Amino acid sequence: MPFVPNLVIFIAVCIIAASTAAMCFFSYYTLGRENLVEVNLTQTNEKLAKQYVDQIEQKIVDNDGILSGMIDVEDPSKWPSMVDYVLRADLNVDQVYFLKPDNNYPIYPPYSNEIRNEWGAFQSSFKLKELNLNSLTLNQVNHLHKERPNNYFFASYVLKENSKGSRILVCFQMNLSRIKSLLGENLRKLQDKYYVSIVDYDNNGVYGQPLSRSSKYFCETRFSSTLYKWILQMVPRNYTELELTAKNQRRNSLFFIIASTCLIFFSLAVIYMAWQRDRQLRQLKENFISNVSHELKTPLSLIRMFSEILVLGRIKGEDKRQEYYRIIYNESDRMSRLINNLLDFAHLIRGIEYKHFERTNIARVLSEALEAYRYEIQKDGFQLDFEASEDVPDSFADPNAIVMAFFNLLDNSVKYSGDQKRIIVRIGQTKGFVNISVSDKGVGIPASEQHKIFDKFYRGNDPAIRRVRGSGIGLAITKHVAEMHGGEVLVESAPGKGSTFTLMIPIRSVPEDEELQSGISMGAQIS
Ligand code: ADP
């Protein structure tokens, strides 16, 4: 696939933008929303708790109102019947005391041995000295709620005045178990959906067991005006579920944030690699221009030099003249090969189609081409071994392109053979492919470079390679020719031991040609 840095960068930038947007969404919207849901839930719980506490307190206050209305301080003779009536009514009262604000004993019931213990217990909690009696409003009910060593004390009291202007404090000692039943009745509905408990300030359970304050949706509310030593606690029954949902949501959000961050870093890495690749490509192009100029300049100078000698007629013998003609011929041939290669390369780069597919016997075409070349390389001291299998069938291929690819391989073997001047060319067929292999015993290619050598403009880093003239396009052309036939080119090489390049061209039978031609001639643009 062609590498298009700009497209890659564009895609990477889009990924970054999308990831950043996703991250913003999840961190600000989802997490924010999640917090909002939590806050709402907590607020709802608190509101509900307050509502129930208010409801219970209102019932106690209403009860007090009835009690206060039942007691009249005008006529002491009626007090026994009034008290009796109050105690028998279902108003949660254990005992009623009529007190003078400045007297330590009740005026009713009259103090006697009979009530001594009861009064003593009442008085130990209900201490007149501790009550700010002067601030009391007439006929307004007040409450005293206290802890005792093993239980609690709760009383309602009201200051009343008779027609003679004498003030009497009426105290109702409340029955705690009935108060607790009142709590139970009023909290029953709430208990359907919540764990409910009432505790004192030391977190001792008064009604139910104390709840764990560390539960996420725990909330508590004081009974502010009546049972003010107690606190209502509650936690939603499905709090584990709620916590789990919140935890899952948080985990999902975290996952998306991490994934987005990874994508951002990945995209940045892609951008960096694209930039690096672009830089390398520019560098390779610059090298290519200088290499090509150099490759053209050298033969041109030789041609110019020898033709000048010939023109000036300074040559003595016919042999020398022939030798100069041959040098000029060889150098111009080398130049024309280079220029042809460049033109082919330019065509390939522009994706120009090859339309010269025809019935071709690859072994025959290459052996003929090789014969013309054989003399030239043998003259340079090379031993060339050629083996072509007899059974290579005709195939549907572009003979010129195959010859061009083959000569690129052969040329490289000659260029990079060093002192080991032996080249072996083998043509055969295996598993539906014509295999053309070119082996040399030359400098070889390190494993780390083998995947790069087919890139356009790439030249090996070895000084032995750099010393030899080259443009870095030969193998790119060869690879392209292989691919446009549906084949491939393989390399086996080890530094110092030589290299074998194998061009594999699939054997296509000619009848398919029409269809194939359109398929093959769409040969990919060189990458
Ligand atoms: P050029 O030969 O002009 O440098 P190529 O595309 O033909 O460009 O080859 C690319 C690189 O592959 C060469 O520069 C060289 O490093 C390596 N190479 C190709 N053929 C051989 C070979 N037969 N022996 C050693 N190295 C080779």
Residues whose N, C-alpha, C, O or C-beta is under 5 A from the ligand:
A	BS01	ADP	N412 S413 Y416 G444 I445 I453 Y458 R459 G460 I465 R469 G470 S471 G472 I473 G474 L475 A476 S499
